Amino acid sequence: SVYEKQRVEGAAVVETAFAVDTLAGSYLRGLLGSKIKKVPAIAASIGLYGLGTLITGLLPRSGFVFFVIISVFMGISIPFYHGVRTAMLQMSFPAELLGRIMALSMSIMRFAMPVGLILAGAFAETIGVDTWFAISGILAMVLAFVIVRSPSLKGCCE
C-alpha cells in the first residue's frame, strides 16, 4: 500500500494532517450547529470516509502526497459522525439515563475496535492491504447509502 512505503516521518505527516483536520471539522461542525441535518450528516461522514478509504486502496505506491490530502478530508469528516451521533443520543434519552446510555455505547464501540482490527488484519493478509482498503471503502459507502434510504431514519432527530 501507499502507506507501507513510508517511514515514521511519513506516518507522522499523515496522522498530523488527520488530527489537525479533525479539529478543523469540529470547528466547522460547531459553526454549523443546529443547521446540521443529523442523519444526512452522519451518512455523509461515513460516505466521505469510505470514499477516502476506497481511493487510498487504489493509489499507487508513489501516491503518498495524495494519501495525505485524502487523510485531510477523512479527518474533517470525523466530527460529523461522532459529534452528531452524540447529539442524537442526547436528544433520544432522558437525562437520568444518558450517562448509562453513553457508557454502554462507548463500551460497544471499544469492544468492536479490536474485533474489527483482527478481522481487517486477517483479510489484509489474505487479499492485500490495498484490496482490503478498497473493499472496506465500498462497504462504508454502501452503509452511507442505506442510512440515507432507510425509512426508519427519515426525519429522525431533526
C-alpha positions as CSV (number, residue, x, y, z in Angstrom):
1,S,0.0,0.0,0.0
2,V,1.0,3.6,-0.3
3,Y,1.3,3.8,3.5
4,E,3.7,0.9,3.8
5,K,6.4,2.6,1.8
6,Q,6.7,5.5,4.3
7,R,8.8,5.6,7.4
8,V,8.0,7.1,10.8
9,E,8.1,10.6,9.3
10,G,5.5,9.8,6.7
11,A,3.2,8.3,9.3
12,A,3.7,11.4,11.4
13,V,2.7,13.6,8.5
14,V,-0.5,11.6,7.8
15,E,-1.5,11.4,11.5
16,T,-0.9,15.1,12.0
17,A,-2.9,16.0,8.9
18,F,-5.7,13.8,10.0
19,A,-5.7,15.1,13.6
20,V,-5.5,18.8,12.7
21,D,-8.3,18.4,10.2
22,T,-10.4,16.5,12.7
23,L,-10.1,19.7,14.9
24,A,-11.0,21.8,11.8
25,G,-14.0,19.6,11.2
26,S,-15.0,20.1,14.8
27,Y,-14.8,23.8,14.4
28,L,-16.8,23.7,11.2
29,R,-19.5,21.5,12.9
30,G,-19.6,23.9,15.8
31,L,-20.2,26.8,13.3
32,L,-23.0,25.0,11.6
33,G,-24.5,24.0,14.9
34,S,-28.3,23.3,14.8
35,K,-28.4,23.8,11.0
36,I,-27.0,20.3,10.5
37,K,-29.4,17.7,9.5
38,K,-28.3,14.8,11.6
39,V,-28.9,11.6,9.7
40,P,-27.7,13.1,6.4
41,A,-24.6,14.4,8.2
42,I,-23.8,11.0,9.6
43,A,-24.3,9.3,6.3
44,A,-22.2,11.9,4.5
45,S,-19.4,11.4,7.1
46,I,-19.4,7.7,6.6
47,G,-19.6,8.1,2.8
48,L,-16.7,10.5,2.7
49,Y,-14.6,8.4,4.9
50,G,-15.5,5.4,2.8
51,L,-14.6,7.2,-0.4
52,G,-11.2,8.2,1.1
53,T,-10.6,4.6,2.1
54,L,-11.5,3.4,-1.4
55,I,-9.2,5.9,-3.1
56,T,-6.4,5.0,-0.7
57,G,-6.7,1.4,-1.7
58,L,-6.5,2.4,-5.4
59,L,-3.5,4.7,-5.0
60,P,-0.1,3.6,-6.5
61,R,2.8,3.2,-4.1
62,S,4.1,6.6,-5.3
63,G,0.8,8.4,-4.2
64,F,1.8,9.4,-0.7
65,V,1.0,13.1,-1.3
66,F,-2.5,12.2,-2.4
67,F,-2.8,10.0,0.6
68,V,-2.1,13.0,2.9
69,I,-4.7,15.1,1.0
70,I,-7.2,12.3,1.3
71,S,-6.4,12.0,5.0
72,V,-7.3,15.7,5.4
73,F,-10.8,15.1,4.1
74,M,-11.2,11.9,6.1
75,G,-10.2,13.8,9.3
76,I,-12.7,16.6,8.6
77,S,-15.5,14.0,8.3
78,I,-15.0,12.5,11.7
79,P,-16.8,15.2,13.9
80,F,-19.8,15.0,11.6
81,Y,-20.2,11.4,12.7
82,H,-19.2,11.4,16.3
83,G,-20.4,14.8,17.3
84,V,-23.8,14.5,15.6
85,R,-24.2,10.9,16.9
86,T,-23.6,12.2,20.4
87,A,-26.2,14.9,19.9
88,M,-28.7,12.4,18.6
89,L,-28.2,10.2,21.7
90,Q,-28.6,13.2,24.0
91,M,-31.9,14.1,22.2
92,S,-33.2,10.5,22.3
93,F,-32.9,9.6,26.0
94,P,-33.9,11.1,29.3
95,A,-31.1,12.9,31.1
96,E,-31.2,10.5,34.1
97,L,-30.3,7.6,31.7
98,L,-27.9,9.4,29.5
99,G,-24.7,8.5,31.4
100,R,-25.5,4.8,31.2
101,I,-26.5,5.0,27.6
102,M,-23.3,6.8,26.6
103,A,-21.2,4.4,28.7
104,L,-22.9,1.4,27.0
105,S,-22.5,3.0,23.6
106,M,-18.8,3.7,24.1
107,S,-18.2,0.2,25.5
108,I,-19.8,-1.4,22.5
109,M,-17.6,0.7,20.2
110,R,-14.5,0.0,22.2
111,F,-15.2,-3.8,22.0
112,A,-15.8,-3.6,18.3
113,M,-12.5,-1.9,17.5
114,P,-10.2,-4.8,18.4
115,V,-12.6,-7.3,16.7
116,G,-12.5,-5.1,13.6
117,L,-8.7,-4.9,13.7
118,I,-8.4,-8.7,14.0
119,L,-10.8,-9.2,11.0
120,A,-9.1,-6.5,9.0
121,G,-5.7,-7.9,9.6
122,A,-6.9,-11.4,8.5
123,F,-8.5,-10.0,5.4
124,A,-5.5,-7.8,4.6
125,E,-3.1,-10.8,5.0
126,T,-5.2,-12.8,2.6
127,I,-6.2,-10.3,-0.1
128,G,-3.7,-7.5,0.5
129,V,-3.9,-4.2,2.2
130,D,-4.8,-2.2,-0.9
131,T,-7.7,-4.5,-1.8
132,W,-8.9,-4.5,1.8
133,F,-8.9,-0.7,1.8
134,A,-10.9,-0.6,-1.5
135,I,-13.4,-3.2,-0.3
136,S,-13.9,-1.6,3.1
137,G,-14.3,1.8,1.5
138,I,-17.0,0.4,-0.8
139,L,-18.8,-1.2,2.2
140,A,-18.7,2.2,4.1
141,M,-20.2,4.0,1.1
142,V,-22.9,1.3,0.8
143,L,-23.7,1.8,4.5
144,A,-24.0,5.5,3.9
145,F,-26.4,4.9,1.1
146,V,-28.5,2.5,3.3
147,I,-28.6,5.1,6.0
148,V,-29.9,7.8,3.7
149,R,-32.5,5.5,2.1
150,S,-33.7,3.9,5.4
151,P,-37.4,4.7,6.0
152,S,-37.0,4.4,9.8
153,L,-34.4,7.2,9.8
154,K,-36.3,9.7,7.7
155,G,-36.9,12.7,9.8
156,C,-35.2,11.2,12.8
157,C,-33.8,13.5,15.4
158,E,-34.3,16.7,13.5
